[in-house]
Amino acid sequence: MLACGDGGSDRVRIADVTADRAASDKHGALDETSLARATGGAAYVVSAVAAPGVIIGRVTGAPARDTMITPTKDVEVCSPFSESVVASTNGGVGNAAVWLVGVASGPRDDAPRRARLTLNGCRLEPRIQRVALGGTLMVNGRDAMMSRLQFTAVGPGERSRATLLFSDVGQIVPTSGPAASPALVRVSDDLHPWIQAWVLVSPHAFAAVTAPDGTFRFDHVPPGKYQLVIWHEYLGVQHTAVRVEPNVQTNVEMAY
């Protein structure tokens, strides 16, 4: 659960990492480490960071077999397809959501304020993405079928954020509901249960979706102690304490 570092900052340290796993309860486990609590209950303040640190991380895990999805409805539109349960390159775990808990100030979040989600071939793309707090999601339906997409904030007391109905090819519907407040939002289709995607809405700049090789990076991190949360839709939740020191690069590796 730890990694060595090299280069990049004035100093590099090995993170003192002990991960707590909750893979079997991947939604409910977000209670104490949820995005809603990521700023410690205070409003995030955009400000310059004196002597900032850097967190460079990688999420690893054993590769999983692809899953064959055989649709049972609207089969004239929905052909069978193979889906990667865990996107992985060189032992990394991609498409994992990562965020810090306990950050009260820092740089402006650069997540897109207008993002796109596309229903095409009976699949939603991208599988998971970041959207800025208060941003708009442009949802594009390209399939000639009826779909009813539900946007639900996951965790204890799951709450609906939006419901969108699609019936026409090329239909585009904007919605601001999913990004109205910080949350991990599940997108599902009431009429096609295999269709799903995820939207990550953070109250601060220190959230990311891992690359296929499992890597992520946070720059301009205020020195301090934080909880680092990693969530994957199939592998579950892990969280660990991370200490960021002034002008120091902290390397973290967490394994499923």
C-alpha positions as CSV (number, residue, x, y, z in Angstrom):
1,M,0.0,0.0,0.0
2,L,2.9,2.4,-0.4
3,A,5.1,3.6,-3.2
4,C,8.5,5.2,-3.7
5,G,9.0,8.5,-5.4
6,D,11.5,10.2,-7.6
7,G,12.1,13.6,-9.1
8,G,9.5,16.3,-9.7
9,S,9.5,18.5,-6.5
10,D,12.0,19.8,-4.1
11,R,11.6,16.7,-2.0
12,V,9.8,13.4,-2.5
13,R,8.5,11.3,0.4
14,I,7.0,7.8,0.7
15,A,3.4,8.1,1.8
16,D,2.5,6.5,5.1
17,V,-0.5,4.6,3.8
18,T,-2.8,2.1,5.5
19,A,-5.8,1.5,3.4
20,D,-9.2,0.6,4.8
21,R,-11.3,-1.5,2.5
22,A,-15.0,-1.7,2.1
23,A,-15.4,-3.3,-1.2
24,S,-18.5,-5.3,-0.3
25,D,-20.4,-2.1,0.7
26,K,-19.2,0.2,-2.0
27,H,-22.1,2.6,-1.9
28,G,-22.8,2.8,1.9
29,A,-19.1,3.1,2.7
30,L,-19.1,6.6,1.2
31,D,-20.9,7.9,4.3
32,E,-17.9,9.2,6.3
33,T,-15.7,9.9,3.3
34,S,-18.3,11.2,0.9
35,L,-17.8,14.2,-1.5
36,A,-20.5,16.1,0.5
37,R,-18.0,16.1,3.5
38,A,-14.9,16.6,1.4
39,T,-14.4,20.2,2.7
40,G,-15.0,19.3,6.3
41,G,-18.4,21.0,6.3
42,A,-17.1,24.5,5.2
43,A,-17.5,26.1,1.8
44,Y,-14.4,25.6,-0.3
45,V,-12.4,28.9,-0.7
46,V,-10.5,29.5,-3.9
47,S,-7.1,30.9,-2.9
48,A,-3.4,30.8,-3.7
49,V,-1.6,28.0,-1.8
50,A,1.7,28.8,-0.1
51,A,4.4,26.1,-0.4
52,P,2.0,23.6,-2.0
53,G,2.6,19.9,-2.2
54,V,1.9,17.3,-4.9
55,I,0.2,14.0,-4.7
56,I,1.0,11.4,-7.4
57,G,-0.8,8.2,-7.1
58,R,-1.5,4.9,-8.7
59,V,-4.3,2.4,-8.1
60,T,-3.4,-1.2,-8.9
61,G,-5.2,-4.6,-9.0
62,A,-5.4,-7.9,-10.7
63,P,-6.9,-7.8,-14.2
64,A,-10.5,-9.0,-14.5
65,R,-12.1,-10.9,-17.4
66,D,-14.4,-9.0,-19.7
67,T,-18.1,-9.5,-19.2
68,M,-20.3,-10.4,-22.1
69,I,-23.5,-8.4,-22.1
70,T,-26.5,-9.9,-24.0
71,P,-29.4,-7.4,-24.1
72,T,-32.9,-8.8,-23.7
73,K,-34.8,-5.8,-24.8
74,D,-34.7,-3.6,-27.9
75,V,-32.5,-6.3,-29.5
76,E,-32.9,-4.7,-32.9
77,V,-30.9,-1.8,-31.5
78,C,-28.9,-3.4,-28.7
79,S,-26.5,-6.0,-29.9
80,P,-24.4,-8.2,-27.6
81,F,-21.1,-6.6,-26.5
82,S,-18.1,-7.3,-24.4
83,E,-17.6,-4.9,-21.4
84,S,-14.4,-4.5,-19.4
85,V,-15.4,-4.9,-15.7
86,V,-12.1,-3.3,-14.7
87,A,-10.3,-1.1,-17.2
88,S,-6.7,-2.0,-16.8
89,T,-3.3,-1.3,-18.3
90,N,0.0,-2.7,-16.9
91,G,-1.7,-3.8,-13.7
92,G,-3.3,-0.4,-13.1
93,V,-7.0,0.1,-12.3
94,G,-8.6,2.7,-14.6
95,N,-12.0,4.5,-14.2
96,A,-11.7,4.8,-10.4
97,A,-12.8,7.9,-8.7
98,V,-10.3,9.5,-6.4
99,W,-10.7,12.5,-4.0
100,L,-9.4,14.2,-0.9
101,V,-11.5,14.7,2.2
102,G,-10.6,17.6,4.5
103,V,-9.6,20.3,2.0
104,A,-11.0,23.7,2.8
105,S,-9.1,25.9,0.3
106,G,-7.0,25.8,-2.8
107,P,-7.0,26.4,-6.5
108,R,-10.1,26.7,-8.7
109,D,-11.5,23.4,-9.9
110,D,-10.7,22.8,-13.6
111,A,-13.4,20.2,-14.1
112,P,-15.6,21.0,-17.1
113,R,-18.7,23.1,-16.5
114,R,-20.3,21.7,-19.5
115,A,-19.8,17.9,-20.1
116,R,-21.4,15.4,-22.5
117,L,-22.9,12.0,-21.8
118,T,-23.9,9.9,-24.8
119,L,-26.2,6.9,-25.1
120,N,-25.1,5.0,-28.1
121,G,-25.2,1.3,-28.9
122,C,-27.2,0.8,-25.7
123,R,-24.2,2.0,-23.7
124,L,-23.4,5.3,-21.9
125,E,-20.1,6.9,-22.7
126,P,-18.0,7.9,-20.9
127,R,-18.3,5.4,-18.2
128,I,-17.3,7.8,-15.5
129,Q,-16.4,11.5,-15.7
130,R,-15.9,14.6,-13.7
131,V,-18.4,17.6,-13.9
132,A,-17.8,20.9,-12.1
133,L,-20.1,21.7,-9.2
134,G,-23.0,23.7,-10.6
135,G,-22.2,22.5,-14.1
136,T,-24.4,21.2,-16.9
137,L,-24.5,17.7,-18.4
138,M,-25.5,17.5,-22.1
139,V,-27.1,14.1,-22.5
140,N,-27.3,12.9,-26.1
141,G,-29.5,9.9,-27.1
142,R,-28.4,8.3,-30.3
143,D,-30.4,5.0,-30.1
144,A,-33.8,4.5,-31.7
145,M,-35.5,3.3,-28.6
146,M,-37.2,4.5,-25.5
147,S,-34.9,5.1,-22.5
148,R,-35.5,6.6,-19.1
149,L,-32.3,7.7,-17.5
150,Q,-32.2,8.2,-13.7
151,F,-29.5,10.2,-12.0
152,T,-29.1,9.2,-8.3
153,A,-26.6,10.4,-5.7
154,V,-25.2,7.2,-4.2
155,G,-24.7,6.6,-0.5
156,P,-26.9,6.5,2.6
157,G,-30.3,8.0,1.8
158,E,-29.8,7.9,-2.0
159,R,-31.6,10.8,-3.7
160,S,-32.7,11.3,-7.3
161,R,-31.1,14.2,-9.0
162,A,-32.9,14.0,-12.4
163,T,-35.0,11.8,-14.7
164,L,-34.6,12.2,-18.4
165,L,-36.8,10.5,-21.0
166,F,-35.4,9.7,-24.5
167,S,-37.4,8.5,-27.6
168,D,-35.9,10.3,-30.6
169,V,-32.6,9.6,-32.3
170,G,-30.3,12.6,-31.9
171,Q,-32.2,14.0,-28.9
172,I,-30.1,16.2,-26.6
173,V,-31.2,17.1,-23.2
174,P,-29.3,19.5,-20.8
175,T,-29.5,18.9,-17.1
176,S,-28.0,20.7,-14.1
177,G,-29.5,18.4,-11.5
178,P,-26.6,15.8,-11.3
179,A,-24.1,18.5,-10.5
180,A,-26.2,20.6,-8.1
181,S,-24.2,19.6,-5.1
182,P,-21.1,17.4,-4.4
183,A,-21.8,13.7,-4.9
184,L,-21.0,10.5,-6.8
185,V,-24.0,10.2,-9.1
186,R,-25.1,6.9,-10.7
187,V,-26.7,7.1,-14.1
188,S,-29.0,4.1,-14.8
189,D,-31.7,3.2,-17.3
190,D,-35.0,2.0,-15.9
191,L,-35.8,0.2,-19.1
192,H,-32.4,-1.3,-19.8
193,P,-30.7,-2.5,-16.5
194,W,-27.3,-3.1,-18.0
195,I,-26.9,0.6,-19.0
196,Q,-25.1,2.7,-16.4
197,A,-22.5,5.4,-16.0
198,W,-21.1,7.6,-13.2
199,V,-20.7,11.4,-12.6
200,L,-18.2,12.7,-10.1
201,V,-19.1,16.1,-8.7
202,S,-16.5,17.5,-6.2
203,P,-16.6,20.6,-4.0
204,H,-12.9,21.2,-4.6
205,A,-10.1,20.8,-7.1
206,F,-8.7,17.6,-5.7
207,A,-10.7,14.9,-7.4
208,A,-9.9,12.8,-10.4
209,V,-10.7,9.7,-12.5
210,T,-7.8,7.4,-12.8
211,A,-6.2,6.8,-16.2
212,P,-6.2,3.2,-17.7
213,D,-2.8,2.6,-16.0
214,G,-4.3,3.6,-12.6
215,T,-2.5,6.9,-12.3
216,F,-3.7,10.2,-11.0
217,R,-2.2,13.5,-9.8
218,F,-3.1,16.4,-7.6
219,D,-1.1,19.6,-7.9
220,H,-1.1,22.7,-5.6
221,V,-2.3,20.7,-2.5
222,P,-2.3,22.8,0.7
223,P,0.0,21.2,3.3
224,G,-1.9,19.2,5.8
225,K,-3.4,15.8,6.7
226,Y,-6.3,14.4,4.6
227,Q,-8.2,11.3,3.8
228,L,-7.7,10.0,0.3
229,V,-10.7,8.1,-1.0
230,I,-10.6,5.7,-4.0
231,W,-13.9,4.2,-5.3
232,H,-14.5,1.8,-8.1
233,E,-17.9,0.6,-9.2
234,Y,-16.9,-3.1,-9.0
235,L,-14.0,-3.1,-6.6
236,G,-15.5,-0.9,-4.0
237,V,-14.0,1.8,-1.6
238,Q,-10.6,2.3,0.0
239,H,-9.5,5.2,2.1
240,T,-6.3,6.2,3.7
241,A,-4.7,9.0,5.7
242,V,-2.2,11.1,3.6
243,R,0.1,13.8,4.9
244,V,1.1,16.5,2.5
245,E,4.2,18.6,3.4
246,P,5.2,22.0,2.0
247,N,7.0,21.7,-1.4
248,V,7.0,17.9,-1.2
249,Q,5.8,15.3,-3.7
250,T,3.9,12.5,-1.9
251,N,3.7,9.2,-3.9
252,V,0.8,6.9,-3.0
253,E,0.0,3.4,-4.4
254,M,-3.1,1.6,-3.4
255,A,-4.0,-2.0,-4.4
256,Y,-7.3,-3.8,-4.7
